[in-house]
Structure formats: C-alpha cells, structure tokens
C-alpha cells in the first residue's frame, strides 16, 4: 500500500483551495479542521498520520465535486428564459456572445441578455410562469433558476443597470417566486405586473401595476401595491411606497443653446429616469438635474425622454428657437 508524501499533500491542499475558492463555509470549515488534525500529528505515529492525510484528501475531493459542477452551469431541465421577440441590437451570452435570435434560450446561471441603444427584447419564462420585457441599454443575467424538492420554481434575475418589466401569473406553489435583483435591492413577487429601473448611480425604482411586490434592502422590506413605487438607493432601505408618476412630465428651469452644447436644468419625478440626446442624465434625490450636453453637430432639435420604473416613456422635444418644450 502506498501513501502520500508531505510535499504531495501540501500540493493537493493548495490545489483544493484554488479549486474551491468559491465554496461554502461548511466546506471551508471542514477542510480547516482536517488540516488542524494533520498539523497536530505525532512523529511517533507515522501510519496514523498517513491515514489521516489520505482520508482528508479523499473527503476534500468528494466534497469538491458537486460545488465545482455548480459553479460551471447550474442548469435544470425544463427551466429557461426564451427570446420571443426583439428589435435592434440584442445579444445573448451563454458561453459565447452572439446576436439574439427568436427561440434562443438562457438556461443556466450566468447566462445573460444585453440590449443596445434603441433596442428591446421580450423573454418568456418556462411553463408559462410569465414574461420579462427588457428595455434598451439593459443587461439581465440569471442568478438562480431552480426547482425545489416540493416542485416550487425559483427564478432570480440580476439587473445591474437598465429597465425591465415582468408579468407573472399567480404561482400554484406558495414557495415559488420570481425576484429581480439590482445593486441597491430586490423586488420579489409571486404573481403580478411590476417593473424595475436601475440608474447609472445604482438608484433603483420598483413599481407595481397589478398585485403587490415586496421591495427589500438593508434588511427592510416595503410592500408596493398596484399604482405605487418605492425608491432604493445604494446602502439605504426602500422608501415608503407612494403613487407612481405616469404623467412623465419635466419641469424645465432652463434650456439654453450655446454653439455645440445644450445647457439644461429642471426637475422630474425622483423615481423616473431622464434621457437627453440618448444620454442618461444624473438627478438628485429630489429629481433635480443640471447638465451641459455636448452635441456632435449643430442641431435645431433634441429629444428628451422620461421613463418610469415600469417602462412607460414620454418624449419631449427641445427646439433651438423656443424657450420651452413641446411634446413630440
């Protein structure tokens, strides 16, 4: 019978650590205890030492297999998001990045879809659970796509920036859920129509059209009923729900044309997002903005668009020869 040398064990331990760098606390704790056991060996019991070392290596190898497989691609048969329709520049990333086609499926953790400027996509969730409409300049990535032992289906999607709107039917299993995660918080639902928008500074708007959504962040949860919206800022709990703005108006303070620049200032609803000349404009906590926008060429008209968290938009036109705005 052959045994491992100390140098082989050390190398195996290092490889195990690298291989399981994303493992759970349980595996880390188990491995730590094994190493402590080995380190407290006595030189008078070399056979015991070798057996402990071999057992430790075998246990570590056995534990590493399911975790390593999970890190590669946690796909579950019968679980997927499918591209039903799209417009403009849309790409799917399922190992390789390619132009989206109708029928493409995202079926594993890490699979994502990205929309470009003036582009959009609509995804269906397997088994008729619901659908997700993805607006322009948005990335949506699968965080979890699983089936629990009781048959419940859990769908968790990550949206680091952009806007998406989900329509979800009531689940027959009370443990089923669909969640949209953003840098600031989480919108969890079991059956409703709701949307989230994520600004470039991480501010998240969570709004509901039908049913109820739970906005969560910093260990605080806020119910968001139909026609209401909550704002979640990085590092802060959700704000109390209030009425969702669907007028999408702009209170202009000024817009002044100077050569190849446009100076604007004003206010929008704090839960909404403003785009001017296809650029997202930073707003304050109260919705105020002030921006100097470079224009590539001399123009007589610039488009300003207000978007709320459920994806509704309204366009406003700024004309060089006028001091106020007109709806297009």
C-alpha positions in Angstrom: 0.0 0.0 0.0 1.4 3.4 -1.0 1.0 6.7 0.9 1.2 10.4 0.1 4.3 12.3 1.0 4.1 15.6 2.9 5.0 17.6 -0.3 2.2 15.8 -2.3 -0.3 16.6 0.5 0.7 20.2 0.6 0.3 20.5 -3.2 -3.0 18.8 -3.1 -4.2 21.1 -0.3 -3.2 24.1 -2.4 -5.0 22.8 -5.4 -8.1 22.1 -3.4 -8.1 25.6 -2.0 -7.8 27.1 -5.6 -10.4 24.8 -7.0 -12.9 25.6 -4.2 -12.2 29.3 -3.9 -16.0 30.0 -4.1 -17.0 27.1 -1.8 -19.3 27.3 1.2 -18.5 27.9 4.8 -19.2 24.3 5.6 -16.5 23.0 3.2 -14.0 25.6 4.3 -14.6 24.7 8.0 -14.4 21.0 7.2 -11.1 21.5 5.4 -9.7 23.7 8.2 -10.5 21.0 10.8 -8.8 18.4 8.6 -5.6 20.4 8.3 -5.6 21.1 12.0 -5.9 17.4 12.6 -2.9 16.7 10.3 -0.8 19.5 11.8 -1.2 18.1 15.3 0.2 14.7 14.3 2.9 13.0 16.3 6.1 11.7 14.8 5.7 8.5 16.7 2.6 7.6 14.7 3.6 7.8 11.0 1.0 5.3 9.8 -1.8 7.2 11.6 -0.5 10.4 10.0 -0.6 8.9 6.5 -4.2 7.6 7.0 -5.4 10.9 8.3 -3.8 12.7 5.3 -5.3 10.3 2.8 -8.7 10.5 4.4 -8.6 14.3 4.4 -7.7 14.4 0.7 -10.4 11.9 -0.2 -13.1 13.8 1.8 -12.0 17.1 0.2 -12.1 15.6 -3.2 -15.6 14.1 -2.6 -17.0 17.4 -1.4 -15.4 19.5 -4.2 -17.3 17.6 -7.0 -20.8 19.0 -6.5 -19.6 22.5 -5.8 -17.4 22.6 -8.8 -20.2 21.4 -11.0 -22.5 24.0 -9.6 -20.0 26.8 -10.4 -19.8 25.8 -14.1 -23.5 25.9 -15.0 -26.5 25.3 -12.8 -29.0 24.3 -15.4 -32.2 22.5 -14.5 -34.1 20.5 -17.1 -37.3 22.3 -18.0 -36.1 25.7 -16.7 -35.2 28.5 -19.1 -35.9 32.0 -20.4 -36.6 32.2 -24.1 -36.3 35.1 -26.5 -39.8 35.6 -28.0 -39.2 38.8 -29.9 -36.6 41.6 -30.1 -35.7 44.7 -32.0 -32.5 46.5 -32.6 -29.2 45.2 -31.3 -29.7 42.4 -28.8 -27.0 39.8 -27.8 -27.2 36.6 -25.7 -24.3 35.4 -23.7 -24.4 31.7 -22.9 -20.7 31.0 -23.1 -20.2 32.8 -26.3 -21.7 36.2 -27.2 -23.9 36.2 -30.3 -26.7 38.2 -31.9 -30.0 37.1 -30.4 -32.5 35.0 -32.4 -36.1 34.2 -31.7 -36.1 31.0 -29.8 -32.7 31.4 -28.1 -32.7 30.2 -24.5 -31.0 31.2 -21.4 -30.9 28.1 -19.2 -28.1 28.3 -16.7 -26.7 30.6 -14.0 -24.6 33.3 -15.7 -26.4 33.3 -19.0 -27.4 36.8 -19.9 -29.1 39.0 -22.5 -28.0 42.6 -23.4 -29.9 45.2 -25.3 -28.2 48.1 -27.1 -29.4 51.6 -27.8 -32.9 51.8 -29.2 -33.3 48.1 -28.7 -35.6 45.8 -26.7 -36.4 42.2 -26.1 -39.2 40.1 -24.6 -38.4 36.9 -22.8 -40.9 34.2 -21.8 -40.3 32.2 -18.6 -40.7 28.4 -18.8 -44.0 26.7 -18.2 -46.0 29.8 -18.8 -44.8 31.4 -15.5 -44.7 34.8 -17.1 -42.7 37.1 -19.3 -40.0 39.8 -18.9 -39.8 42.8 -21.2 -36.3 44.2 -21.4 -35.8 47.9 -22.4 -32.9 49.5 -24.2 -29.3 49.6 -22.7 -30.1 46.8 -20.2 -28.4 43.7 -19.1 -30.3 40.8 -17.5 -28.5 37.8 -16.0 -29.7 34.6 -14.5 -28.7 34.3 -10.8 -30.8 31.3 -10.0 -33.1 29.0 -12.0 -34.1 26.1 -9.9 -36.8 23.6 -8.8 -37.2 22.9 -5.1 -37.9 19.4 -3.7 -41.6 20.3 -3.4 -41.8 21.4 -7.1 -41.6 25.1 -6.4 -39.9 27.1 -9.1 -37.4 29.9 -8.1 -36.3 32.4 -10.7 -33.8 35.1 -9.7 -32.6 37.6 -12.3 -29.9 40.3 -11.9 -30.2 43.7 -13.5 -27.1 45.9 -12.8 -28.4 48.8 -15.0 -31.4 49.5 -17.2 -35.1 48.7 -17.0 -37.2 45.6 -17.1 -40.9 44.8 -16.7 -42.2 41.4 -15.5 -45.6 40.0 -15.9 -46.0 36.9 -13.7 -49.1 34.7 -13.2 -50.1 33.6 -9.7 -48.0 30.6 -8.6 -49.8 27.4 -7.7 -47.0 26.5 -5.3 -46.6 29.0 -2.4 -42.9 28.5 -2.3 -42.4 29.6 -5.9 -41.1 33.1 -6.5 -39.6 35.4 -9.1 -37.1 38.1 -8.0 -35.3 40.9 -9.8 -32.0 41.9 -8.1 -30.4 45.2 -8.6 -27.2 46.8 -7.0 -29.5 48.5 -4.4 -32.2 46.0 -3.5 -34.6 43.2 -4.5 -38.1 43.1 -6.0 -39.8 39.8 -5.1 -43.2 38.7 -6.4 -45.5 35.7 -6.6 -47.9 37.0 -9.2 -48.3 40.5 -10.6 -47.1 43.0 -13.2 -44.2 45.1 -12.0 -41.1 46.8 -13.2 -37.7 47.9 -12.0 -35.3 50.6 -13.3 -31.7 51.0 -12.4 -29.9 54.3 -12.9 -26.2 54.6 -13.5 -25.7 55.6 -9.9 -27.4 52.5 -8.7 -30.7 54.1 -7.7 -33.5 51.6 -8.2 -37.2 52.3 -8.8 -39.6 49.4 -8.0 -43.2 49.9 -9.2 -46.3 47.8 -9.5 -49.2 47.9 -12.0 -51.1 44.9 -10.7 -50.9 42.9 -7.5 -48.1 43.6 -4.9 -44.3 43.5 -4.9 -42.0 43.5 -1.9 -39.1 45.9 -2.2 -36.2 44.8 0.1 -32.8 46.2 1.0 -30.7 46.6 4.2 -32.9 44.0 6.0 -36.0 46.2 5.4 -39.0 45.2 3.3 -41.6 47.5 1.9 -44.9 46.4 0.2 -45.5 48.1 -3.1 -49.2 47.9 -4.1 -50.7 48.5 -7.5 -50.1 52.0 -8.8 -47.3 52.6 -6.3 -43.5 53.0 -6.4 -40.6 52.7 -4.0 -37.0 54.0 -4.4 -34.0 52.1 -3.2 -30.6 53.8 -3.1 -27.3 52.0 -2.6 -26.8 51.3 1.1 -30.3 52.5 2.1 -33.6 50.8 2.9 -36.5 51.2 0.4 -38.5 54.4 0.7 -42.2 54.1 1.7 -44.3 53.4 -1.3 -46.1 56.3 -3.0 -48.1 57.0 -6.1 -46.3 56.1 -9.4 -45.9 59.0 -11.7 -47.4 58.2 -15.1 -47.6 61.7 -16.5 -43.8 61.7 -17.1 -43.6 65.4 -17.2 -40.5 67.7 -17.0 -40.5 70.9 -15.0 -38.0 73.0 -17.0 -36.0 75.7 -15.3 -33.9 76.4 -18.4 -32.6 75.0 -21.6 -30.1 77.2 -23.4 -28.3 76.5 -26.7 -24.7 77.6 -27.0 -22.8 76.6 -30.1 -22.2 72.9 -29.8 -23.6 72.5 -26.3 -27.0 72.4 -24.7 -27.4 73.6 -21.1 -30.5 72.2 -19.3 -31.9 72.3 -15.7 -35.2 71.3 -14.2 -36.9 68.5 -12.3 -38.6 65.2 -12.9 -40.2 62.7 -10.5 -37.4 61.2 -8.4 -38.4 57.6 -9.3 -38.1 58.3 -13.0 -35.1 58.4 -15.3 -34.3 61.2 -17.8 -32.5 60.7 -21.1 -31.4 63.7 -23.3 -29.9 63.0 -26.7 -29.9 59.3 -25.7 -27.7 60.1 -22.6 -28.9 59.3 -19.1 -29.0 62.5 -17.0 -28.0 62.3 -13.3 -30.7 63.6 -11.0 -30.6 64.5 -7.3 -32.6 62.7 -4.6 -35.5 65.1 -5.2 -35.3 64.7 -9.0 -33.4 67.9 -9.8 -31.0 68.0 -12.7 -28.5 70.4 -14.3 -26.4 69.3 -17.2 -24.2 70.5 -20.0 -24.7 68.2 -23.0 -22.2 68.2 -25.9 -23.8 68.0 -29.4 -21.9 66.3 -32.2 -23.2 68.7 -34.8 -25.3 71.9 -35.0 -28.9 70.9 -34.5 -32.2 72.5 -34.1 -34.0 69.8 -32.1 -33.0 67.5 -29.3 -35.2 64.8 -27.8 -35.6 64.4 -24.0 -37.3 61.2 -22.8 -38.7 60.4 -19.3 -39.1 56.8 -18.3 -40.7 55.4 -15.2 -39.8 52.0 -13.5 -42.5 50.0 -15.4 -41.0 51.1 -18.7 -43.6 53.8 -19.7 -42.0 56.7 -21.6 -42.8 60.2 -22.8 -40.8 62.2 -25.3 -40.3 66.0 -25.1 -38.7 68.0 -27.9 -36.3 70.9 -27.3 -36.1 73.4 -30.1 -33.3 75.8 -30.6 -35.6 78.7 -31.4 -38.0 78.1 -28.5 -37.6 78.7 -24.8 -39.9 75.9 -23.6 -40.6 72.3 -24.5 -43.3 70.7 -26.7 -44.4 67.1 -26.6 -43.5 65.4 -29.8 
